[in-house]
């Protein structure tokens, strides 16, 4: 079954079609980023069972700008749903409501929730909902943090913590982690 919908075509799980490779996913994300002009680069590409995940950062600040998903079968790139769309104070449609699509004026250093506190809140969430997982470092975005979850030394998934409210949002749309690479 294939389909578009809200997640930009994510969800073509036809087992008779071979997925694109992680390098092709990275190239698709680079092409997508060309629409933003200079100043953004890929920080990480991860393959999950349902999609490729791409973390993008600003070249001049090192602050993480946005999270993207790449369809594993057709290479379509779309903004990741959830915190990336709802909490991103600079690069989301929500920031656009306040000051122009894709270039809001949010800051990453003015968040009242520190990276250490974000890790504490994320771990409390995991301890109550997904025992056995622990959090890795908190990557700052404009308005939130994204953290990898780890089990037995291996990446298990990810979640985000709002940098203003401390709310936690688990990224349940990826499926199991497969590999990282493709930068």
N, C-alpha and C positions, 0 to 999 in steps of 0.2 A: 504494500500500500504506500503510495506517495501522496504528498500533499503540501500545500503552502500553509496558509493560515498565519496566525499571529507570530509564529516563531520563524518566519522567513524561509519556509520550505524545509525546516528541520523535521525529519521524521520519515525519510524514505528508507524503509527497512527491507527492501527487496533483496533476499539472500542470493538471488541469481546475478546480481550486479556487483562488481568489485568496487570497493570504496577507493576514492582518490588517496594518494599517499600524504604523509604529514608535510613533506616539502611542497607539494601542490597546494595544500591548505594554507601554508605560510605565504606562498606566492599570491593566492587569491586574497588573503588579508592585506598584503602589501598593495595590491591593485585597489582595493577598497579604500585604503588610507590615502591614496593619491588624491581623492576627492576632498580631503582636509587640507591639502597643501603641505609644505615642509613643516618639520617640527615634531613629528610623531614617528615612533619606531616600535617594532615588535619586541616585547620583553620576554615572552614565553609562548610556546605552542604546546598544547597537550592533546593527546588523542584519548577520547573516551569511547565507550561502546556506541553512543548515540550521536556523537558529533566531535568536531575539533573545537577546542577552546583556545582563544588567542587573547593574551593580555598585552595591552598597548600602553606605552609610556611616552611622556614628553621628552624630547632629546635634550632640551636646555635645563629642565628642572629635575628630571628623573622621577617625577611624580607619575603614578599610573593614571592614565587618561580614560581608558574605556576597556570594556570586555566585549569580545566578539565571538560568535559561533560561526563555524564553517560547516555546511552540509557535507557529510562524508561521501555522498554519491554524485552530487552535481556541482559542488564547489561554491554554492551560493553563500554569501557572507551577510550576516545580519547582526544587529546589536543583541547582546545577551539580554534575555528578559530579567525581571527581578530588580535587584539593587542597581545594576547598571542603568536601567531605564528609569527607575523611580527615585533613587537617592543620589545619582551623579549630578552634582551641582554645577558642572561645567560643560559636559559633553553629552547630555541627554536631551530628549524632547522636553522633559520637565524643566530643565534649566532654560530651554528655549522659550517657555511661557513667560519667563522672567526677563529675558534679555537677548533673544536671538538664538535660533536653533544651532546647536553644536558649539556655541562659544559663550556660555554663561560666565559669570564672574566669580564662581565659588572658589574657595581656597581649601587646601588640604591641611595647612598648619594651624588653622583657627578652630579646628574641631575640639569640643570640650572632652570628648572621649579619647584618651591617649591610646597609642598602639598597645601598651601593656594592659590597659583596662579592656580593650577590645579582645585581647587574647583571653583574659579572665572570663569575660562574658561568654565568649565562644565556647570555652571549655566547660563552663557551667551548663550551657545548653547541651553540649555533647554528653556530659555526665548524666543528664536527666533524660535524654531522648535516644542517644546512640552510644551506649557504653562500649568502651574498648577503643574508641577513637580519641586522638589527641590533636591539638592544633599546632601548626607551624607558625612562622612569623606572619605578622600582619602587614600586608602591602597597602599603603595609603593611596586612596583615590580621592577625588573631590567630593567629600560628603560621607565617605564610608571607607571601610577596610575590607579586603578579601583575604581569607586565610585558607590554606590547604588543610585538609584533615588527613591524619596519618594513622595507620594501624599496622603494628608489627614492622615498623620502619618503612612502610610503603604507602604511597599516596592513596587515599581512599575516596577523596572527593574534595569539596570546598564549601565554604559558607562565607557570608558577609555580615559585618556589624556596622550599624548606622553610627557615624561619628558624632552625632548630635543627641540621639535618644538612647543608644545602646541596644536597640532592637536587633535581633539575630534572624537571618534569612538563609536557610540551607538551600544550596543549589541542587535540587533533586532531579533535574532534567538531563544530566550528563550520562548516567549509567556508570558502570565500573570503569576505572582508570586503566589505560593500556600502556601508553608511553609518552615521553616528552621528547622534544627535539624540533627540527625544522626551522631554526632561526636563520 
